[in-house]
Amino acid sequence: MTAAYDEVAELYAEFVRPIWDGDPLDRAAWTAFADLVRGRGPVADLGCGPGHLTAHLRSLGLDAFGVDVSPAMIALAREAEPGLRFEVGSMAALDLPDASLAGILTWYSVIHAPPAELPGYFAEFARTLAPGGVLLLGCFESGTDPVTPFDHKVTTAYAWPLDELAALGAAAGLAEVGRMYREAVEGERPLRQGRLFLRKP
């Protein structure tokens, strides 16, 4: 997956910016997340890609930094936002102390993870969140259907029922705070979009 995103980094950055920046429901989710974690400590944008959401979180008053497994994405992020911190790293094994984060944004960052690997990601999120810390996860949502693989322009991706993701979070010790849905907009894959808010007690 790292090599796949390295190859398309610049095209990906051009594609996602107008979609994500232009949707008011997505902006509402990010604002709600910011209101939940502001002033509580650092916030990690995991799978930050070209860094525009990291920059948006900073504009909302958060001490945000970005992590991505793709060196090419991190290079683009550092070029676009030289005043912010970006690191190459894996969500499966974060180079962060226990209970060190006030918040985690993972915006379509786990969509390529095979279902068997996702519990490990949630365990790492729970490990690095401080008590009271909040995770906001954005994903493709499969409704009442089971986890559904589909062809993605980069590599195989998965649409998840939010109920199953919430259950994985609960198994890792994270409690659901709320959820949001929206339909696809022009230019997006025609799948429902889900947003899940989880908190570490």
C-alpha positions as a Python dict, from the first residue, in 0.01 Angstrom:
ca = {
    (1, 'M'): (0, 0, 0),
    (2, 'T'): (287, 240, 76),
    (3, 'A'): (427, 211, -275),
    (4, 'A'): (80, 244, -428),
    (5, 'Y'): (16, 577, -253),
    (6, 'D'): (368, 700, -322),
    (7, 'E'): (301, 655, -695),
    (8, 'V'): (-22, 857, -695),
    (9, 'A'): (56, 1110, -421),
    (10, 'E'): (32, 1425, -633),
    (11, 'L'): (-281, 1314, -821),
    (12, 'Y'): (-443, 1208, -493),
    (13, 'A'): (-372, 1546, -335),
    (14, 'E'): (-534, 1726, -629),
    (15, 'F'): (-836, 1493, -623),
    (16, 'V'): (-932, 1497, -255),
    (17, 'R'): (-880, 1863, -169),
    (18, 'P'): (-1184, 2011, -350),
    (19, 'I'): (-1410, 1724, -239),
    (20, 'W'): (-1326, 1730, 129),
    (21, 'D'): (-1283, 2106, 155),
    (22, 'G'): (-1615, 2170, -14),
    (23, 'D'): (-1859, 1956, 187),
    (24, 'P'): (-2036, 2134, 475),
    (25, 'L'): (-2131, 1809, 651),
    (26, 'D'): (-1768, 1700, 662),
    (27, 'R'): (-1668, 2041, 795),
    (28, 'A'): (-1934, 2003, 1064),
    (29, 'A'): (-1784, 1669, 1171),
    (30, 'W'): (-1433, 1816, 1193),
    (31, 'T'): (-1564, 2115, 1389),
    (32, 'A'): (-1747, 1890, 1633),
    (33, 'F'): (-1430, 1687, 1679),
    (34, 'A'): (-1230, 2004, 1740),
    (35, 'D'): (-1481, 2123, 2000),
    (36, 'L'): (-1448, 1790, 2183),
    (37, 'V'): (-1066, 1793, 2206),
    (38, 'R'): (-957, 2160, 2190),
    (39, 'G'): (-717, 2259, 2466),
    (40, 'R'): (-670, 1905, 2596),
    (41, 'G'): (-337, 1824, 2425),
    (42, 'P'): (-191, 1713, 2092),
    (43, 'V'): (-407, 1568, 1815),
    (44, 'A'): (-283, 1321, 1553),
    (45, 'D'): (-414, 1315, 1196),
    (46, 'L'): (-334, 952, 1115),
    (47, 'G'): (-309, 873, 747),
    (48, 'C'): (-277, 1247, 689),
    (49, 'G'): (-193, 1218, 320),
    (50, 'P'): (-97, 1560, 176),
    (51, 'G'): (-173, 1732, 505),
    (52, 'H'): (-465, 1957, 424),
    (53, 'L'): (-685, 1816, 702),
    (54, 'T'): (-398, 1852, 949),
    (55, 'A'): (-381, 2218, 851),
    (56, 'H'): (-758, 2251, 886),
    (57, 'L'): (-745, 2107, 1236),
    (58, 'R'): (-474, 2358, 1324),
    (59, 'S'): (-698, 2638, 1191),
    (60, 'L'): (-967, 2514, 1433),
    (61, 'G'): (-732, 2574, 1724),
    (62, 'L'): (-589, 2224, 1769),
    (63, 'D'): (-227, 2127, 1833),
    (64, 'A'): (-238, 1896, 1531),
    (65, 'F'): (31, 1694, 1359),
    (66, 'G'): (20, 1438, 1078),
    (67, 'V'): (142, 1080, 1035),
    (68, 'D'): (133, 880, 712),
    (69, 'V'): (291, 557, 593),
    (70, 'S'): (373, 711, 252),
    (71, 'P'): (699, 912, 237),
    (72, 'A'): (575, 1083, -81),
    (73, 'M'): (259, 1203, 95),
    (74, 'I'): (463, 1333, 387),
    (75, 'A'): (692, 1519, 147),
    (76, 'L'): (389, 1689, -11),
    (77, 'A'): (248, 1774, 332),
    (78, 'R'): (575, 1928, 450),
    (79, 'E'): (600, 2131, 131),
    (80, 'A'): (243, 2257, 155),
    (81, 'E'): (246, 2322, 531),
    (82, 'P'): (608, 2387, 639),
    (83, 'G'): (499, 2516, 979),
    (84, 'L'): (335, 2188, 1081),
    (85, 'R'): (481, 1860, 1200),
    (86, 'F'): (454, 1557, 971),
    (87, 'E'): (609, 1215, 1027),
    (88, 'V'): (634, 891, 831),
    (89, 'G'): (482, 614, 1041),
    (90, 'S'): (231, 330, 1063),
    (91, 'M'): (-100, 345, 1247),
    (92, 'A'): (-40, -15, 1349),
    (93, 'A'): (269, 81, 1552),
    (94, 'L'): (276, 450, 1639),
    (95, 'D'): (596, 601, 1774),
    (96, 'L'): (402, 775, 2050),
    (97, 'P'): (385, 727, 2428),
    (98, 'D'): (84, 571, 2595),
    (99, 'A'): (-203, 812, 2672),
    (100, 'S'): (-31, 1101, 2492),
    (101, 'L'): (-306, 1222, 2255),
    (102, 'A'): (-616, 1428, 2316),
    (103, 'G'): (-758, 1324, 1982),
    (104, 'I'): (-709, 1112, 1672),
    (105, 'L'): (-852, 1183, 1328),
    (106, 'T'): (-844, 885, 1094),
    (107, 'W'): (-1020, 1009, 781),
    (108, 'Y'): (-1053, 722, 532),
    (109, 'S'): (-719, 603, 670),
    (110, 'V'): (-820, 248, 762),
    (111, 'I'): (-1026, 173, 451),
    (112, 'H'): (-753, -46, 302),
    (113, 'A'): (-689, -248, 616),
    (114, 'P'): (-804, -611, 582),
    (115, 'P'): (-1079, -677, 838),
    (116, 'A'): (-860, -913, 1040),
    (117, 'E'): (-608, -633, 1098),
    (118, 'L'): (-850, -364, 1214),
    (119, 'P'): (-868, -471, 1582),
    (120, 'G'): (-494, -401, 1605),
    (121, 'Y'): (-546, -49, 1477),
    (122, 'F'): (-816, 18, 1735),
    (123, 'A'): (-591, -119, 2008),
    (124, 'E'): (-320, 127, 1902),
    (125, 'F'): (-569, 415, 1897),
    (126, 'A'): (-681, 323, 2249),
    (127, 'R'): (-322, 291, 2370),
    (128, 'T'): (-220, 638, 2254),
    (129, 'L'): (-537, 826, 2354),
    (130, 'A'): (-539, 988, 2695),
    (131, 'P'): (-844, 932, 2918),
    (132, 'G'): (-1122, 1147, 2774),
    (133, 'G'): (-951, 1151, 2433),
    (134, 'V'): (-1166, 1127, 2120),
    (135, 'L'): (-1127, 936, 1794),
    (136, 'L'): (-1307, 1052, 1479),
    (137, 'L'): (-1310, 790, 1204),
    (138, 'G'): (-1434, 858, 851),
    (139, 'C'): (-1506, 569, 614),
    (140, 'F'): (-1719, 423, 340),
    (141, 'E'): (-2030, 276, 503),
    (142, 'S'): (-2208, -44, 403),
    (143, 'G'): (-2531, 1, 599),
    (144, 'T'): (-2688, -333, 688),
    (145, 'D'): (-2455, -522, 452),
    (146, 'P'): (-2147, -698, 593),
    (147, 'V'): (-1797, -565, 543),
    (148, 'T'): (-1770, -521, 166),
    (149, 'P'): (-1447, -507, -37),
    (150, 'F'): (-1445, -296, -352),
    (151, 'D'): (-1200, -184, -617),
    (152, 'H'): (-1034, 144, -523),
    (153, 'K'): (-816, 351, -755),
    (154, 'V'): (-514, 279, -535),
    (155, 'T'): (-575, -68, -388),
    (156, 'T'): (-861, -279, -249),
    (157, 'A'): (-1075, -92, 4),
    (158, 'Y'): (-1357, -191, 239),
    (159, 'A'): (-1694, -42, 329),
    (160, 'W'): (-1796, -113, 689),
    (161, 'P'): (-2121, -103, 884),
    (162, 'L'): (-2069, 159, 1154),
    (163, 'D'): (-2219, -83, 1406),
    (164, 'E'): (-1928, -321, 1347),
    (165, 'L'): (-1669, -46, 1374),
    (166, 'A'): (-1829, 74, 1698),
    (167, 'A'): (-1810, -283, 1829),
    (168, 'L'): (-1439, -302, 1741),
    (169, 'G'): (-1388, 25, 1923),
    (170, 'A'): (-1576, -104, 2227),
    (171, 'A'): (-1361, -418, 2232),
    (172, 'A'): (-1055, -190, 2248),
    (173, 'G'): (-1206, 10, 2534),
    (174, 'L'): (-1348, 304, 2335),
    (175, 'A'): (-1708, 417, 2391),
    (176, 'E'): (-1925, 560, 2114),
    (177, 'V'): (-2004, 930, 2144),
    (178, 'G'): (-2201, 968, 1823),
    (179, 'R'): (-2213, 904, 1451),
    (180, 'M'): (-2301, 1083, 1127),
    (181, 'Y'): (-2384, 975, 775),
    (182, 'R'): (-2395, 1149, 440),
    (183, 'E'): (-2451, 1041, 84),
    (184, 'A'): (-2179, 1061, -180),
    (185, 'V'): (-2131, 1391, -360),
    (186, 'E'): (-2030, 1448, -721),
    (187, 'G'): (-1686, 1308, -792),
    (188, 'E'): (-1697, 1052, -511),
    (189, 'R'): (-1751, 680, -531),
    (190, 'P'): (-2131, 622, -499),
    (191, 'L'): (-2118, 479, -147),
    (192, 'R'): (-2267, 613, 172),
    (193, 'Q'): (-2015, 787, 398),
    (194, 'G'): (-1993, 723, 773),
    (195, 'R'): (-1836, 921, 1059),
    (196, 'L'): (-1788, 761, 1400),
    (197, 'F'): (-1692, 943, 1722),
    (198, 'L'): (-1542, 729, 1999),
    (199, 'R'): (-1405, 833, 2340),
    (200, 'K'): (-1159, 669, 2574),
    (201, 'P'): (-1315, 665, 2926),
}
